[in-house]
Amino acid sequence: MNVTHLECAKCAERYEPDQIHQLCTVCGKPLLVRYNLGQASAELKRHDLPARVPTLWRYREVLPVVHAENRLSLGEGWTPLTRVSNLGARLGLENLFVKDESLNATGSFKARGLCLAVSMAKELGVRKLAIPSAGNAAGALAAYAARAGMEAHIFMPRDTPLANRLECEMTGAHVTLIDGLITDCGAEVARRKDSERWFDVSTLKEPYRIEGKKTMGYELAEQFEWELPDGPTRLTRPTRRSRKNAQLHIRPGDLVDRGDERRDAQIGHALVPIACLDELVKRGDHRLLEP
Ligand SMILES: [Zn+2]
């Protein structure tokens, strides 16, 4: 157990790690999981990683789930990193790589966060989960809740694509369609969650989804063999809302060993997403990638 406590991202109020928490009860901001990294680095060595399971659980020492039976897995994480030379040449980028997150268990990176959120909910004895979602997060919650034998209550705008709704229903989730936007769905979860005893796994309303997402950074560090290509390096990702970018600001150099601070810092500083890949490709404008 390398988790020391949970800590409010804004006011630094501390919380016990083995209890159910949503947001900071003092200021209402998200809670972050804090680790004893010295202890973690004593247990996890870079040279041990290649022999480990090809999922995000290969970094278990820096993830919050203590008991192995609660580490739910549908094959999430450890997605391929592919050098895309032709697209790179078109955009004028010598070293362009794509990490294919569509190969996650539920078809998107959302599997990472919901894997951790549901695993921790199981560890803490939660039985019912709820989420507002217009797509991939709902599918991921439904799949991991099914894996855990837990109830998933999903609130979707009525115009959500049919495929997303069917994915949830086929894995046994309770789906409610709302005449409105995703914010209206969130309001419905907030209104009912106490009386229904739901654990709200909305984005940044519980401490653990971000713990799953940070493994993208760990994987990039490992796949680049802890050293990035020469020159300015930037990470970009598809996003509609800039706040999602915050989820990768955890330094992968915090991961293990900590023997080479310079190299760790290099990787950590590079993981600052600055642009939307969709836009980048549409515009053919590599200036979006410049520091
Ligand atoms: Zn606070």
Residues whose N, C-alpha, C, O or C-beta is under 5 A from the ligand:
A	BS01	ZN	C8 K10 C11 A12 E13 C24 V26 C27 G28 K29
